[in-house]
Amino acid sequence: MNVDPNITAKPPKLMRAIRGVMGGTESVQERLNAFVAAIQSSMAVKVASIYLLRPGSELELSATEGLNKSAVHKTRMKPGEGLVGHVALTARPLNLADAPTHPLFSYRPETGEDPFKSFLGVPILRGGRTLGVLVVQSNRVRTFTEAEVEDLLTVAMVLAEIIIDDERVGGKKGALKGISLAPTKPETVQGKAFAGGLIRGSAHLHLPPVAPANLLAENIPVEQHRLEEGITILRASVDAMVSGEAASLSRASKEIYETYRMFAYDRKWVGRLREAVSSGLTSEAAVERVRNEHRARLMKARDPYLRARLHDLEDLANRLIRALSGEKLGPGNKKLADDAILFARELGPAELLDYDRKKLRGIVLEEGSATSHAAIICRALGIPLVGRADGILDIIETGDPVLVDGEAGVVHVRPLPSILDSFNLRMNVKGELTRAYDALKFQPTVTKDGHAVALQLNAGLLVDLPQLDQAGADGIGLFRTEFQFMVSDFMPKLKEQTALYRQAIEAAGTRPVTFRTLDLGGDKILPYIDPVPEENPAIGWRAIRIALDRPGLMRYQLRALVAAGAGKHLRVMFPMVTTVDEMMQARALFDREIERAASLDLDLPAKVEVGVMLETPSLAWQVSAVCDHADFVSVGANDLMQFFFAADRDNARVSDRYDPLHPAALSVLKFISDRCKANDTPVSVCGEIAGRPLEAVALTALGYRTLSMPVTGIGPVKAALLKLDADDLAKVLIPQMSIESRSSSLRGVIQDYCAQNAIPI
């Protein structure tokens, strides 16, 4: 579609009339009256009416020009009742030449609509919600043109945004009696707890609706040109995704990539965008209107496949809006209120870092996963995160008061006073516990029976490093080096990698820092490296397998690590090792970089330790053999448990089907600990279970003396271990871990032990 942006064209007559009634400070009712008058005059119809949805799901005639005024706020009908109700129920326009002959026609004598024949009704949509119906009628039999339908749909969208904005600004004085268009009732949504904590704040939408002042175009050809440019940029990015130049979608097969691209080239979707702009909307408003239409229809669909397609369309709409804006953001540049709780459908690690973390109090996602990098960063920063809060974006408005329970995965929107009081009480109790943990900050973690346990941090970014001293951690047990690569648009240069690793070592002082080499593949795909679509990427070409098959990237990183460790203690470990041979090959690559540095007379690390991250059952049974080639072993509990139980931890349907305190799981963990001890090889546990007090006391009883965890786990775990007699708990646990055990979990046994011995869990 070729458009000359230099040609000036005014919006249609109806759009100019609507723009004329957008100014002023009228109440909502006055605004509605002005709207219907402008519509009636501009479209040359006899009747223009607005029906709005009341609490309790009744449509109420709220403004009219042409029907009896006495029927306003008296005539009501349910969704599905009559022609107006049918439009509200289906969220689709209804265009009839002779309405009284339609089987759904419902005659209301108080309106005085007897003389009118033709009927055009369009839904008033916002997000996934139907707010009401906009209707025009004529006293002659005729079908309204497609252009008239488009114009009325455009007006309906503008109307939704303006009256909600009026309502918000005007407060009770501006609202209609008995009708609230913006969501106002208290809502509680159950999601999944991805990062713990309790927080109170105000809602901030990651992608807010288009502001009323930016809805209507001043020059249609200019907007058409902007839209075409945005579509071109969008399609290029999607093509790159499919061809392998970029990979914003993860864990997806080739078929899903192709389906996604099909939507980007869908003529109907693009056609609806072009029609919306031609009707007088800005490009951004056009995207929002078409998004609203799809959401309203698909949210009513019961077919899971159709519901899933909504996510594809949502993502395309978001990408197109970003392409239209041309916005380039640096870390911390996005503005927030001081108590902001961010709401989004999904959030990548780079997008998260765009926000000022000093003001970001919490995050709520409609999607997400516990192992996403946004979740990992939130746990590192101590930001509560609730994910999989289905439908929450349809009931939230910027500025709404919100309570986020990152412990139970619950979000309270516009909470009742009773819920707020209870939540405040819990926050006070948690605050007291936090102060108690702070008092233990500099106390060594030694169990009652004299076992010293090192509590270390999981980290990966510079923002994590201050947490070392704030939490009183004993070092960094897992530094995820891939984060630097994932939040950058380009491959980090050698100097940039070296600088980051050196800063981590210097921040730790005399405490150890364990760098994990790049754990890429699976759900971690870089935008500048070709993705490899796989049926099951979690057990596909990832981590050490990529490093050994394509050693250039690995050696480049190892070179940076050796340079960063000059004169210091350098600890490096390799992820996802499945055989002893893989460990030997990886260590040989590291040794070559040490030899290279020595041959160039470069400063070498004062001390070097090379370890292995034990995440696969195959290596668990070869742990004694791998100890011959590893200076230390770190158990990656998250992956080890998922592979051990054959349950994908990113799959909501099966992720809770196993318990790391299952007797078999504890038996494997004890076997690893015993074999490492027999081989005089230090062993630690990295993963979520290390940061949970109940699991941490079990790990300590099994012989682990180093645990690495998110910052939020250090205080609670330390408090629990200080009260623990590890050898005594081992006497309780070990007899119940035999292969004859029929128990599916020893969680209850450990809980009872902790209760009897006053161990805080």
N, C-alpha and C positions, 0 to 999 in steps of 0.2 A: 504494500500500500504506500504509494508515493504522495507525500504531503509537502506543500511549500509553506514553511513556517513564517515566511515574510508576508503572506497574505493575511490581512486582518479580517476576521469574521466575528460578528456578534453572536452570542448565544441565542437560542430560540426565544420567541416572545414570552413563553411561559417562564423560562429561566430568568429573564430580565425582571419579570414581575415578582418572582420569588425573591430575587436579590433585593428588590425594593422593600420587601417587608421583613428582611433579616435584621435591619438596624433597629435601634430603639431599645427600651428596657421594659417592654410590656410583660405582663404576667403570661403564664402558659396559655390561659384561656384567651387572652387578647391576641396572642400570637396565632392560635388556631383559627380564630375568627378571621384574622387578616389573610391567612393561608387560603382558606376556602373561598374567600371573596376574590383573591387574586387568581385562583385556579378557574373559578366559574367565568370570570371575565376573559382571561387569556385563551381558554379553550373553547369559548363560545358554547358552553353547555348550560342547561337549565339548573342542574344540581351539582354541588360539590360538597362532600361530607367526609368527616373523619370519625372513625370508630376506634376507641382505645380499649385495651384489655385491662379490666379491673382485677385487683387481687381476688382470687377465687375463680378466675378464668371466665368471666363474663365480658362480652364486648358491649361497650356503651357508646351510644351516639354522643360525641363530645363537642362537635361543631358542625354547622351546616349552613349553606347558602342555597336556598331553593326549597328545602323541606320546612315543615312547621317548626319554628324556633322553640315552641313549647315542648317539643319532643326531646330536646337536648337534655342529656343526663337523666332521661326517663326511659327511653327505648333501649332495651338490652336483649342480648341473645348469646347463646353458648357457641363456642367454636364448633363448626359442623352444622349449625342451625342456620337455615336460609343461605342466600347467596353470599352475604358478608361472612357468615360463619364458615362457609366452605373455603373461601379465600384464606381466612386465618388458619384453618386446619391444614390445608395443603401447602401454604406458603407460596402459592403460584397465582399469577394474574388470571382473571376470569373476564372474558370479553363476549358479551351477548347482545345480539341485535334486538331481540324481543324477550326481555327478562321475564315478564309475567307468565310466559308459556313454559318456562323451564321448570322441571319437576321439583327442584330445590327451592323455588321461589317461596318466600314467606311474607305474607302481606301484614303490615303493621298500620292499622288505620290512623293512629295518632300522628304519623309522619306526614300524611297527605301526599303520598307518592303515587296516587292513582293514575295521574296523566302520563307518567314517564315510562318509556319502553326500553330504550337501549341502556346498557349497564356495563361499566368497566370498573372492576375492583382490583387493587393491587395491594400486596402485603406491606406493612411498615415493619422493616426488619432492622435488627441491630445485633451483631454477633450471631449467635445461634437462636436468638429469641425473637418471637413475633410480638411486636408491641401493639399492633392494631391493623386496621384496614383503611385505605384511602379509596373513595368511590366518587365517580362522576356518572351522571345520568342525563339522558336527553328525552324529549317527548316525541321523537320520531324514531321509527325502526331503522337502525343503521349499525354497522359494525365499526368500531373505532379502528383507526389505522395503526400500523405498527409503530409509526413515529409517535402517535399519541400515547400508545402503551409505554414506549420507552421514556417519554417525557414524564409520565405520571410515576413510573418506577423511580426516576431520578428525584422527583419531588418528594416521594415517600422516604428515600434515604436521607435527603437533606432535612426533612421534617423530623425524622427520628433523632438526629444529632442535635438539632437546634432546640427541640422541646426538652430533651434531657439536660442540655446545657442550661436552658432557662430555669428548669426545675432545680438544678444544682446551685445555680447562682442565687436564685430567688428564695430558696429555702421553703418554709411552710407557706409564706405569703405567695410565692410563685406557683405552687403546686395546684393541681386540680383537686377539687373536693372528692375524696374517696378513690382517687386514682394516683398511683405512683408508677411512673414509667421506668425510671432508673431502679435497679434492684435495691430494695431497702430492708427486706425482712432478714432476720438472722439466719445464717446457713452454717451447717457443719458438714465438712467433706472429709471422708476417710481416704487417706492415701497411704503411701509407704514411707517409713522413716529412713532417709538416706544419710542424714548427718544430724546428730543429736543436739538437743538444746531447746530451751523454751524462750520465746521472744514475742514481744508485743510491739506493734508498729502500724504504719499506714501503707496501703497498697500502692505499688508503682508498676504499671504495665510495661513490659519490655518492648512491645509494639503497640502503642496506644492507638485508638481510633483517630481518623483524620479530624483535625479541629474544624468546627463549623466555618470559620473564616476562610479555610482553604478548600472548601468543597466545590465551589462553582468556578468555572473557567472564565477568564476575561477574554481570551482569544482561542477559539476552538482549534484552528490549524496549528497553533503553537503547541497545544496540548496533544493533538494527534501526532505531531512530530516527536514530542517527548515520549509518548507511549510506544511508538515504533522503535525508537532508540532503546528504550528499556527492554522491550521484548527481544530485540536482537542481542543485547548483552546477556539477558537471561538464557536464551537458547544456546548461546556460545558457551556459557558456563556449564549448562547441562550436557552439551555435546562433549565438552572436555571431561566431564565426570564419567561419561560412558566410555569414551575412548581411552581414558586412563591418565589424562593430563592433570585431573584433579579428582578428589574423592571425598566430597563432603558427606556423602551417605556411607554408612559403615555396616558391616555384617550383612551385606546384601548380595544376592546372586545376580548373575548377568540379566536374568529375566526381570528382576525388580528394577534394575537400572533402566532397562529398555522401556518398561511400563511407565516409569517416571518421565522419561524423555517423551513418550507418546503424549502425556498430558501437556507438556510444554509446547508441543506442536498441534495440539487439539484445535481444530478450526472453530468449533463451537465456543470454547473457552475464550479464545482470542477474539472471536467475533463479538461476544458479549462485552468484552472490554472496549472494543472499538465503538460499539453502539452506545455504551455508557458515556464515553468521551464526546461522541458526536451529539449527544443529548444536552451537553453543557457542563459536564463534570470535569474536574481536574483529573489527571492520570491516577493520582493516589486515591482519590475518591472513587474512581471507576473500579480500581482493584478492590477497594473495600466493599463496594456494592455487590460486585460479582461474588466475592468471598461470602458475604452475608447470605446471598441466595443459595449458594451451594451448601453452606453450613446448615441453614434452616431446613433444607430438604433432606440432606443426608443424615442429620441428627434424628430425623423421624424414621429412618430406615432401620429395619431389624436385621437385615442381612449384614453379617460381620464383614464381608468383603467390601460392600458399599461403604460401611463406616470407615474401613481402613483407607479407602480412596480419599476420604476427607483429609487425611493427614498429608497425602501427596499434594492435594490442591492447596492446603494451608501453607505448606512449605514453599510451593511455587509462588503463591501470593506474597509471602514474606520476602522471598528473593527478589521479586519484581519491584516491590516497594524500595528495597535497598538499592537496586539498580537505578531506580528513578531519582533517588535522593543523592546518589554519588557520595554518600557520607564516608569519610575516612576518620576513624577514631583511633586514638592512642590510649594506652592503659590509663584508667582512672579518669578519662575525660567526660564520661557521661554523667550528667547532673542528677542528683538525687536529693530527696528530703533527708533530714537528719535521722529519721527513724524508718527508712524505706524497707519494705519487704517486696522483693521483686517477683512478679508473676509472669510466666512464659510457658509456651508449649514445650519447648526444649531449649537447652542452652549449652553452647560449646565452651570449652575452657578459655578460648580467646575472647569470646563475648563476655564471659564473666569478669575477666580482667579489665574490660572497658570501664567498669564501674568503680567508683571511689569506695574501697572496702571499709573505710572508716565510718561511712554512713550506711552501708549495706548491712541490715540487721538479720535478714533471712531471705530464703528463696522458696518459691512454690512452683512446681512444674506439673503440667498435665501429663507429661510423659517422663522420660528419664529412667535411669537405672542406678542401683547402688554402686556399681563398679564404673560408672561413667567418670570421665575426668573432671567434670563439674562437681560431682559428688566427692571425689577424692580431694579436690582443692577446698571445697567447703569444710570437710572434716579437718583438713590441715589448718584452715584459718579459724575454725571454731564457729562457722556460720551455719545455723540450723537449716536443713534442707528437707522438704517433703516433696516426693515425686509421685507420679501416677495418681494425681488428684483429678480424676476424670470429671470433665465438664465445668471445672472451676472458673475458666475464663469467661463463661457465659453469665456468671453471677457476680463478677467483681468489677468495680469501678475504681479508677485512680483516686486515692485519698480515703477509701473505705478503711475503717479500723479493722485490724486483723490480729488474731492470735495464732501463732504457729507452734505446734507441739511436735518437735523433732524427735521426741522419745517414742510417742505412740503413732506418729504419722497422721495427725489430725490437724485440720485447719478450721478455725472458727472465723467466719466473715460476719462483720457487724454483730458481735456477740451480745447476748443478753447480759444484764448486770450480774445475774447469779453465776454465769459462766466466767465472766470477767473477774469476779471476786475469788472464785475457786482457783482460777489460773494465776492471779496475783499471789495467792497464798503459796502455790507450788513454786512460783518464781522466787519468793522470799526464802523458802526452804532450800531451794537449789543455790541461792546466793549465799546462804549460810554454809552450805557444804563446800562451795567454791572457796570461801574464806578459810574454811578448815583445811582444804587441800593446799591452799597457799601457805599455810603455817607449816606444812610438811615439806615444802619445796626443797629445802636444803638438807633435809634429813635423809641419810642413806637408806635405801630400801633393803632391809634385812628382816627375814622372817623370824618368828619367835624362837625357832630352833637353830638360828644362826646362819641361814643361807643368804648370801648377798645376791641380789637380783638387779641387773642393769635395765633401766627403763629408757628406751631410746625412741626417737621420733621418726616417723615417715615424712619425707619431704620431697621437693622437686623443683621449687622456685625460690627466688630470692625472698619473696614475701614470707616464706616459711621460716627463714633463718632466725629472726628475732624470737620465735617461739622457743628456741633452745633454752635461753636464759629465763624467759618468762615462765616456763613450765618446770624448770629445774631438771631438764632431761640429761641423760648420761651420754648423749651422742646422737648421731643420726644412723639408725640401723638400716634404712632404705632410702637412698636418694634416687628418685625416678628420673633418669636423665632424659627420657623421651619428651617430658613436658616442654622443655626448651624448644624442641623441634616442632611440637604440635601447635604451639601458640604463635608460631612465626610463619609468614607467607613464603619464606625462602629458607634454604638450608643454612643453619647457623655456621658462620665461618669458624675456622680453627681458633682464632683469637677470642671469639665470643664464647665458645665452649670452654676454653681454658680459663677465661675470666670468671665464668660462673662456678666452675669446679673449685677454683682457688678461693673464691669468696666463701664457699661452703666450708672448706677446710679451715680458713682463718676464723670464721664465725664460731666454729666448734672449739678452737683453741687446742687444748690437750686431749679433748674428747674425740673418739673415733668417728669417722664418716665413711659409710659404706656406699659406694657408687654402683648401682646396677646398670650394666650396659643396656643399649637400646632394646626395649621390649616392644617392637613394632609388629604389625600384622594383627589379625583378629579384628578387634574393634578399634585399633589404633592405626589409622591410615593417614599418611602425610599428604598435604595438598600438592606437593611438588614431586611425588614419587608415584609411579604407575601402580594402581591397585591390582590385586590379583583376585578376581571374584572366585569364591569357593563355596561349596555347599555347607561346610562346617568350619568356618574360619578359626574357631577357638582351638581346634586340634589340627590346624592346617599349617601353612607356610608362615611362620611367625618367629620372633625373638631370635634365639641362637641359630635356628635353621636358616633364616635370612642372612645372618652374619657370616655363617660358614660358607653358604653358597655364593654370597656377594661380599667378600671380605674387605673390599675397599672402604665401605662405609664404617665397618667395625674398626679397621686400623686407623682411620681418620679420627674416630672418637678416642681410641686408646692412646693415640699420640697426644691428644689434648689432655687426657687424664695424667699421663706421665709428666707432661710439662707443668700441669697445675700442682702436682705432688712434689715438685723439686724441693729437696731439703725437708720434706714433711713425711708424715705417715700416710701412705696411700693404700686404701682398701678398695678392691674392685671385685664384683661378682657377676657371673653370667646367668641369665634367666632361661627358664624352660629347657634345661638340659635333660635329656631322656636316657643317655647312655654315657658310660665312662669315656668312650672314644670321643664323643662330642666335647667333653670337658678337656681332654688332652689336646684336641685341635684348637680350642679357644685359648687355652693357656699358651700354646705355641705362638699364636698371633700376638699375645701380650708380650711374651719373651722377646719376640722380634723387635717390638717397639722399644723395649728397654735396651736391647743391643744397638739399635739404631741411634738412640739418644747418646749412649756411651761412645759409639764410634764418632759422633759429631762433637764429642767433648761437651755435651750439654749437662746441666745440673740434673742429678738423678734424685728420686725420692730417698729419704733417709731410711725408710723401712717400707717394704712392700708385702702385702698379703693379697692373695688371689683366691676367691672362694666361688662357691656354686650355690645357686638358688634351687633348692629341692622342691619341685612343684608337681612332679609326676610319680605315680606309683612304681613305674619301672625303675627309676633311680632310687626310690626308697629301699628296694630290695637289693640294690648294689651300693648302698651307702658306705659299707666298709671299703669297697674297692675304690670308690671315688675319693675317699679320704686320703688315699695315697697321692692324689694329685691336687687336692684342695687344702688351703690353709684354714678354711672355716666353711661351715655349712649354715645356710639360712633357709629355714622351712617357709616356703611361700604357701601359707595355709589356705588362702582363698582358692587358688587354682588346684592345689592338692586335694582339697575336699570335693571340689566340683568334679574332678576326674575320678576320684575314689568312689563317689556315689553316682556317677554318670548323670548328673543333674546340672543343667546350665544355670549358673547363678544369675544370668541376665534374663532368664525366662520366668515370668511371674507365676506361671502355672506349676513349675517344678522347683523353683528356687528354695521353697520352704519344705521340700520333701526329705531333707536330711538334717541331721544335727551333728555338729562337730564333737559333741559329748556322747555320741554313740559309742558303745564298747569297742566296736571294730576300729573306729577312727582313733580312739584313744590308744588302742593297741599299736597301731601303726606309728603314731607319734612317739610312744614310749620306745618302740623298737629303734627308731631313728636316734632318739636321745641316747639310748644305751650303746648303740654301735659307735656313735661319735665319741662318747666317753671312753669306750674301750680302745679307740684309735687315737686318743688324746687330741681330738679335733674339736675346737669350740663350735657350739651349735646355738642357734637362736631361732625364734619364731617371728615372722613378719606377717601381718594380716589382721583382719578385723577381730579375730578371736583373741589376739594378744591384748587388745585395748578394752576388752570387756571383763570386769572383775571376776565374774563367776568362772569364765573360761581360763582367765589368767591364773587363778589359784590352782586349777586342775593342771595346767601346763607346768607350773612350779613344782607341784607334787610329782610330776613325771620326770623331773630332772632338768628342766630348762632354766637357765640362769640369765638369759638375755631375751628381752621381749621388745619388739619395735611396733609402734602404734601411732594413731593420730594423736594430736596434742590434747584433745579432750579426754583421752583415756588415761593419761599419766596420773592425774590426781586420784581418781577413783581406784585405779589398780594399786597404786602405792598404799592407799589407806587400807585396802583389803589384805595386801601381802604383809603389812606390818603386824597384822593380827593372826596370821596363819602359822600353824605348825605343819610345815610341808611334809615331813616324814610321817606324821600321824595321819594326815589325809591320804598319803600314799598307801598306808596299811588298809584304809577303808576302800580305796578305789581298785587297787591292783587285783585283788581276788575276784572282783566282779567284771574283769576285762578278759576272761578266758573265752576260748573259741566256742565253748558250750553255752555261753550266755544267750538268753532269749530276749533280753531287754533291748528296746529300740533307743534308749537314751539313759545315761546316768545323771542327767541334769537334776532330777529330783533328789537323788542321793547327795549330790554336792550341795544343793540348796539347803537340805536338812542339816548337813554337817556345819555349814556356815551359820545357820540360825542357832544351832546349839552352842557354837563357839564365838558368837558375837562378832562374826566377820562381816563387815559391811559390803554388800554386793548390789 
